[in-house]
Amino acid sequence: MSEKKLPKARGKKRALLVEGGGMKGAFSGGALHALHTFRSSEEYDLILAVSSGACSAAYYATTAADEGDQLEKNIRIWREDLTGWKMISPLNPLIGRPFLDQGYLVDYLFGHKYPIDRHWLAEKKSTPFYIAVTSMERHQVEFIRATPDNLTDLLKAATSLPVATWGQHPMDGEQYSDAAILNPLPVEDLLQAGYRDITVVLNSPLKNLSPPVPKWLSAMAFPGHAMADLMHRNHHVGYNRGRELLANPPRGVTFTIAAPEQGLAVGLTGTSPRDLNAAVDQGYLNGLDTFQSFEGKPVARKKLRSIRAGRSEKKSRTTSHR
């Protein structure tokens, strides 16, 4: 099994953290595309992602500095391939699938239609990419480094949303689930590992706070399992603690945060084409504004480009004639 803890910070002590949030991850898809305009993955010492944030982060982490156009094409996943009932459907259980079809998401989209360049993860110049998951045996969040061999299983474990999927995924003889069950925002873990220059992509406003997950919901998510009580007692603590730290950086720590100013129209399981496309656009524009500070000089906002980023050529031409 790969390492289960974050490596101690070295060099610039610079890390990227991408929050989850189900389909709200469309915002992070747009924001990471904007980030790549100013800073590629190779300029970080560590990349850490949680839940659906791992999906967008996987493309960012494996896209070289001169391959921004390829990253833009991959945004099409959020714009076109996750809309409607393609992945999330109330009919899926009738054919033996969970409501959220991870086979479609990870095997087909990430592995075939828009293949992640997983071999980049083995290159010496690539930045270590860690995905947070919950160990169902040890009842704790663990950080596992993505490799060409384990990436598929890691993404399935990270996106094993309770109720929406089977809730867990096997990997190396153990069962893992979404890290957000226990800690959706592991800011403190990065700080304890020594990272001091941290870029953060959130999918909900920084000011948001979370109440405890209702007992009935956690019981439905993990019936008869100790994880039900742990989810009820821990999820909101990690979420709120992470945001408290981001709002009040410890001495010597710099956070650069891209986050929506208001709640997104798309929800955890939303599949509206309009809402998903709006979230991508919001993420991209927000990212341009937030990350231009990395260049040290103002950059003209590319509004037209942002509206079209990741759209198919046919749809782009239609948009331009309206």
HURAHU-V216147 format. One record per pair of residues at least 6 apart in sequence whose ideal C-beta (glycine too) atoms are under 6 Angstrom apart, sorted by the first residue. I is the first residue (numbers start at 1). GAP is how many residues later the second one is. Records with the same first field share a line. If there is no record, write none. Layout:
# HURAHU-V216147
I->GAP + GAP
This chain:
# HURAHU-V216147
1->171
2->142 + 143
3->142
4->138
5->138
6->137 + 183 + 187
8->185 + 186
9->184 + 185 + 186
11->34
12->33
13->182 + 183 + 184
14->30 + 31 + 183
15->31 + 175 + 180 + 183
16->28 + 31 + 183
17->31 + 183
18->10 + 31 + 35 + 39 + 183
19->34 + 166 + 183 + 184
20->30 + 31 + 32 + 33 + 160
21->182
22->30 + 246 + 247
23->243 + 247
24->179 + 240 + 242
25->27 + 28 + 31
26->52 + 250 + 253 + 254
27->176 + 233 + 252 + 255 + 256
28->25 + 28 + 173 + 175
29->27 + 46 + 49 + 251
30->250 + 253 + 254
31->170 + 227 + 252 + 256
32->24 + 28
33->38 + 42 + 251
34->250 + 253 + 254 + 257
35->252 + 256
36->32 + 35
38->253 + 256 + 257
39->255
40->25
41->19 + 20 + 86
42->85
44->83
46->82
47->10 + 14 + 80 + 82
48->82
49->8 + 82
50->82 + 129 + 130
51->107 + 127 + 129
54->77 + 101 + 104
58->58
59->12 + 15
61->68
62->54 + 55 + 58
63->8
72->237 + 238
74->40
75->205 + 234 + 235
76->234
77->32 + 37
78->198 + 202
79->198 + 231 + 232
81->28
83->188 + 190 + 193
84->187
87->14 + 17 + 18
88->11 + 12 + 181 + 183
92->7 + 9
98->67 + 68
99->65
100->64 + 65
102->54 + 63
106->46 + 49 + 50
110->6
118->30 + 33
119->29
120->6
121->25 + 26 + 27
122->26
128->17
129->17
130->13 + 15
131->13 + 15 + 23 + 27
132->9 + 11 + 47 + 54
133->9 + 24 + 25 + 43 + 46
134->7 + 43 + 45 + 47 + 48
135->7
136->32 + 39 + 41
137->37
139->91
141->38 + 41 + 42
146->8
153->18
156->13
157->12 + 14 + 19
160->7 + 8 + 9 + 17 + 18
161->17
162->59
163->58
167->10
168->7 + 9
169->7
181->50
182->52
183->55
184->54 + 55
185->54 + 57
187->55 + 58
190->8
196->56 + 57
197->57
198->57
199->57
200->55 + 57
201->57
202->57
205->54 + 55
206->53
209->31
210->26 + 29
211->25
212->20 + 24
213->18 + 19 + 22
215->17
218->10 + 13 + 14
219->9
222->6
246->9
249->6
258->28 + 29 + 32
260->22
264->15
265->10 + 13
266->9 + 10 + 13
281->25 + 26
284->22 + 25
285->21
288->13
292->7
308->8
